[in-house]
Amino acid sequence: MGNQTMIMEFIFLGFSNHPNLQVLFFLVFLVIYTITLLGNTLILTLTRSDPTLHTPMYFFLSNLSFLDICYSSATVPIMLINFFQSRKTISYAGCIAQLFFLITCAGTECVLLAVMAYDRYVAICSPLNYSSIMSKRLCVQLAGFSWGCGLVNSLVHTLLTSVIVICKSNQLAHFFCDVPLLLKLSCSDTYVNEAVLHLASAVIGLSPCLFTVVSYGHIICAILKIRSAQGRFKAFSTCTSHLIVVIIFYGTSNFNYNRPSSGYSLDIDTLVSSLYCIVTPMLNPVIYSLRNKEVKDALKKMGRKYFVPSSLLLVQ
């Protein structure tokens, strides 16, 4: 082991199959990243400034928006820079840091989406007790628990990955660093790493997903018991945005990590991972803005506050 060359950098192969499209890729992902930053920053601003959005649901939404900003920022900036490089590289330290932030965000989002499902469950199944159950203290604790789970999970994976010896190659068939990719390049015994990966997938990935499914099972049963069609529609409309986000997040992540390796293609793998890591964070604020009446009303109030007065002054 002592005679092996230490890997100082990794070369990303993602998007390298189409050198003539690098400028187009850059523009597309720059637009997506800009929309992600603006959309999620807008959600953060609205939930903080508008008193009507000072509720548990929008408190968790603000956490999700901040999470999506971090998620995108962990991969997109280095990717945008590499579009203009002949060798798309990242340093070893940069790869480990990117790994840490990506796993933290992914794990936190899994738990946070389950927490948001519990919030919708209490709102629909126990509306009279909602305020007393979803107290400000509990909301902060649940959000802290989500971030804590993501952070602990990430620390374990990052530490275990940082001690393996990379010797087979420094080329990653992707556009970001990921644990399974690094394990394939290792000549160390990766049994513990793989065991922890499976355990984390069950605890951080599968468990919150099952909890969310069970919560929505109870929610749907409660909605079906409402006699009026208008009442059923109103109850279901309060959780449709979250349900759409959950389906997109778990759908893209499962397809990303659980599809057959026999049909592997660098282009398909890059496209699917782009949907999972880059496009999904952009869609979340769009979905909540279009589906939630409270968010649309807050946007209108913000528009009147910052744009209408100035226009009236111009008329006068």
Helices and strands as residue ranges (DSSP letters): E 9-12, G 19-21, H 22-49, G 51-53, H 56-73, H 76-82, E 89-91, H 92-125, G 127-129, H 130-133, H 136-162, E 171-172, H 179-184, H 191-200, I 201-206, H 207-224, H 229-237, H 240-258, G 261-263, H 266-274, I 275-279, H 280-291, H 293-306, H 308-315
